[in-house]
């Protein structure tokens, strides 16, 4: 069993409990009063912000299964504000509590303080989770091909689109990319992390880049550590870069974002 399998098993139990407390009907009523979500796709196709040369999807991440607590007592609001001020194109917020010490409440707290698109970084298999993310203020969601069968994936993409949310579909290999493209998401993310060994290599993104159809908005995720990594990936056709640990563990996340994003020095 991979860590993803373990997370999805635990998530199913967690979601069942949360649904019993806050039924879908309650969430649906709240969603009707919300403004239209921001478009992440448009944001990654526009010019980078604040003088940056590259688009960074900056992550609010307190912990990880492989490394434990990354930032004790993380102030998600302060970090998100720092990211936006530094030029982040969008912000990813972990909402899983058990493995990443995140929450929907953290996303809710961040939403009023930033104007860029927010990704709900959650392990989704149930439409309820999409509704909960929308109520929290998310503009787009993550769906992981390795965690879903093709029918589930297509259903969840369609459900998100009905809520006017966009979908980032995450893939690890050629087969998953084919499934993702058929599902009709708005952005494709290539995860550079091996789910069995936890090792990361941007070679995974570079290998899949030539298989991306023209017009696909693509992000490279995990293992991106230097400006040189980003330049190599941009040459291969990637539009943006999800960076978490490299930013949150920095003594100055805003400066680190600028460095990775190519801010002139």
N, C-alpha and C positions, 0 to 999 in steps of 0.2 A: 504494500500500500504506500503510495506517495504521500507527501505532505498535503498535496491538493485533495487527494481522496479523503484524508483525515479531516481536513477543514470542511469539505462539503458535507460530510456525514454529521459533524457537529453543528454545522449551520442549519441543516434541516430541522434538528431538534430546537434550536434557538428560534428559528422563524416561526415554528408552530406555536411556541410559547408567546412570542410577541404578537402574533395574529389574534390569539385568544384575548389579549389585553386591548389591542387596538385593531378592530376589524377593518376590512377593506372599505366598507361603506363609510366609515368615519374619515378615512384618508381621502376617499373620492370626493366627499363634500368639501374638504379643505383645498383640494387641488383646483376645483372650479373657480376659486377666488384668487388664484395665483397669476402673476404676470407670465407672459410667454418666455420660455427659457432662452438663454443666450445660445448662439450657434458656435460650437467649438470648431466645426469644420471651416466656417468662414474666418474664424480667428487664426487658424493655422495656415490659411491661404493668403491672409493679408500680410502686410509688412510687419516685421517684428517690432515690439514696443521699446520705447525709451532708449533708442540708439543701439539696441542689440542687433546682431547679425543673424541670430538663430532663434527659433521658437523653443521655449522650455516649458514643459508641463511639470511644475514643481510640486513635490509631494509633502503633505503634512503627515508624518509617520513617526509614531512614538516608539514602536517596537517591531520586531520581525521574528518569525519562528526560528530562524537560523542563528540570530545574534542577540535575541532577547531585547531588553530595554536599550534603546538608542539614545533617548533624551529623557531622563527622569523628570516627571512633572511638566511635560511639554505644554507650552502656552500656544495652542493652535491658532488663536486669533492673532496674536502678535506675530507669529511666524507667517501666516497668510498675508497679513498687511505688509510685512517686509518683502515677501515674494512679489506682490503686486507693484510695490514702489520700485523694486529692482528691475521690473520689466517682464515678469512671467506672463506668458501668453494665456495660460490657464493654470488652475490649481487642482491637484488631486488630493482628496481627503479620505484616508482609511476609515471605514465605518465598522470594521470587524473588531470586537472587543477582546475575544478570547486569545487570539494569536497576535494581534497588532495593537492592542490597547486603544483602539479607536472607537467612535460611536457616531450615530446619527445626530446626537445632541451637539457634538463638536462641529459637525458640518452646519447645523442650524446656527450655532454661535458665530461661525465665520461668515456666513452669507451676507449679513447686513454691512459688513466692513470691506468687502471687495466687490468690484464690478466686472471682473473677468469671469469667463465660464468656469464652473466647478464640476469636477468629475467625482461621482460617488464611487470610491474604490471598494467594491463589495463583491462577495462571492455569491452571485445571483443565480437562483434556479426557480424562483417563484415570483409571479407578477406582483405580489404584495411588496416585495423588496423594492421594486421599481417605484411603486406608489409612495412608499416610505421615503425613498431618496428624493422624490420630487417634492414632497411636503417639507423635507429638510432644506430644500433650496438648491438641489443639484440640477444642473443643466444637461449633463450627459452621464451615461452609465457605462460600466465595464461588463462585458460578457466574455467568458473564457471558453473557447472551443473545447479544450481538454476536459472541461467539467460538465459538458452538455452534449446530448445527442443532436443531430441536425434538426429534427422536428422541434425540440425544445428551443434551440437557438432561434429558429425562424419565428416561433410563437412569441418569444420574449422581445425580439427586435420589433415585431409588429405592434406589440403592446406598448413599448416605449414610444414608438412613433405616434400612436394614438394620443399619447400625452404630450406630443410635440417635443419630446426629448430625443437627443441624438445618441448613437451607440458606438462605442469603441470596442471592436471585437479583437480579442487577443489570441495570437497563434504562436506555435512553437516550431512548426515544420511545414513541409510542402503540402501534406494531406490536409492539415488543419487550415492552411491558407485557402485551399480549394473550397472547403466547407464554409469558411468565413465569407468568401466572395459571393457564394450562392445565397447566403443568408440576407444580404442586402443592408449591411451596416453602413455607417457614415464615415468611419475611420477604421483603419486596420493598424493594430499594434503588434510588433514582433517582440516577444519576450526573449531576452538573451540568457535567461537563467534556466539551467537544466533542473527539472523538478525532482530528479532522483539524487543528484549530487550537490545541488545548490551552486555549482560553479557557474560563472558567467563569462560570456565572450561575445563581443560585437560581431564576430564572424558569422553568428547565426543570422543577424539582420542582413549582413552583406551577401550571404548565400541566397536569401529569399528575395532580395531587392529586385533582381531582374524578372521575377515572376509576377510582379505587381502590374496590373493593367494600367494603362494611361488614365489619368484622372483620379486614381485612388489616393486619398489623403493618408499618409503613412507615418507612424511614429515608431521609434526604436525605444525599447524599455529595458532597463536594468544593465548594470555593468558599464555604464558610460562614466568615465572618470576624468577625461581630459578634453581640452579644446580640440586636440588632434583627433580624438575619437569622433567628435561631432562633425568636424570637417570631412572626414572619411565617409561618414554615413550620409552627409548631405550630398556629396559627390555621387553616391549610389542612388540618390533620389528621395531620401527621407525628408519629411516636412518638419518634424518636431521630435522632441526627446524627453521621455519621462525620467526624471531624476529624483530620487528620494534620499537614500542614505548619504550620498555625496554632499547633499545640501544640509540636511538636518544635523549631521555630525560636525559640520564646519563651525568654527568659532564665529564666523560672520556669514550666515547663509546668503544675505543679499549680495555681498561682494563676490562670493563664490558663484552665484547665479550669473552675475555680470561677466565674470571670468570665462565661464563655460559658454555663455551666450555670445562671446566675441565683442564685448564692450571695449572700445578703444581705450588704451591706457596711456 
